[in-house]
Amino acid sequence: MVHSKHGKSDVPEQVPEGVPESVHGGAEAYRQELIRRYLRTCDDVANAAEMHGRKPDDVRIIAVSKFQPAAAIAILADQGHRDFGENYVQEALHKQTELPRPELLWHFMGRLQRNKAKYIPGKFAMFHALDDQMLASGLQKRSEKNAVVLDVLLQVNFGQEEQKGGVSPEELPVLAEKVCLMRGLALRGLMSLPPFAMQLADKQRIFAELRGLRDNLERRLGRRFPELSMGTTDDFPQAIAEGATIVRIGTRIFGRRPA
Ligand SMILES: *Cc1c(COP(=O)(O)O)cnc(C)c1O
């Protein structure tokens, strides 16, 4: 949010925070700019799909709305967009309360402490960041209690960033087998988030490796794992080239996240 010298906002109060930097014209200008950015992103994703011989419908866009206000989500929901991605439990649940629209599909893609597993099943369409058996057990317990089945993706960490979430490629098959035995969880595929600063060519290699890991898992377990959640604002064309079925795009749609 831009503030003037007097400490007052330059834009009317109803303007959501996280206004793209080019916009200072008020709520309607914000709405139009957000829609323009969203439609441009849809076009670019569809073009990337077609360039690689894939159908635009085969690549689903998740609008990553962390730190963005509920009002911004509402604008895209009015355009017919359904999939939104969040990283923080309290923030996400708060937005769900603010936007009680049953058609919206909320995706959780942040790190999750085990004691917060209870907030996910029944509230989120998909959990993208499963990387640990204890967390899986926590999600499974709550899914059974709520009589739901939670779609999950296993997040793979290729070792470039120790502190980041994700299971190693070596540990992936064992975790996948365990998750497949949990009736409250439906393993739908894999997810990865290469380091922000990595070269695009290296990111593309990681995306190809993720697809290879998925193919191996399918052979090993004799089941289909159709989803590859990979690609963000900076690298979605490379991810789509390597078979992404889900791209998770924040900045390109909403503008820079408010600090
Ligand atoms: C924030 C985030 C994104 C979106 O990143 P952008 O660069 O803003 O598109 C995608 N995936 C995950 C896991 C994230 O945390």
The ligand as an SDF file (V2000), in Angstrom:
LIG
                    3D

 15 15  0  0  0  0  0  0  0  0999 V2000
    4.4210  -18.1980   -3.0920 C   0  0  0  0  0  0  0  0  0  0  0  0
    4.4200  -19.4920   -3.7700 C   0  0  0  0  0  0  0  0  0  0  0  0
    4.1590  -19.5840   -5.1460 C   0  0  0  0  0  0  0  0  0  0  0  0
    3.9240  -18.3740   -6.0420 C   0  0  0  0  0  0  0  0  0  0  0  0
    5.1150  -17.7380   -6.3890 O   0  0  0  0  0  0  0  0  0  0  0  0
    5.1470  -16.5100   -7.4320 P   0  0  0  0  0  0  0  0  0  0  0  0
    6.5830  -16.3390   -7.7430 O   0  0  0  0  0  0  0  0  0  0  0  0
    4.5530  -15.3320   -6.7360 O   0  0  0  0  0  0  0  0  0  0  0  0
    4.3410  -16.9110   -8.6250 O   0  0  0  0  0  0  0  0  0  0  0  0
    4.1080  -20.8460   -5.7070 C   0  0  0  0  0  0  0  0  0  0  0  0
    4.3280  -21.9650   -4.9690 N   0  0  0  0  0  0  0  0  0  0  0  0
    4.5840  -21.9090   -3.6510 C   0  0  0  0  0  0  0  0  0  0  0  0
    4.7960  -23.1710   -2.8890 C   0  0  0  0  0  0  0  0  0  0  0  0
    4.6530  -20.6840   -3.0210 C   0  0  0  0  0  0  0  0  0  0  0  0
    4.9280  -20.6390   -1.7050 O   0  0  0  0  0  0  0  0  0  0  0  0
  1  2  1  0
  2  3  1  0
  2 14  2  0
  3  4  1  0
  3 10  2  0
  4  5  1  0
  5  6  1  0
  6  7  2  0
  6  8  1  0
  6  9  1  0
 10 11  1  0
 11 12  2  0
 12 13  1  0
 12 14  1  0
 14 15  1  0
M  END
$$$$
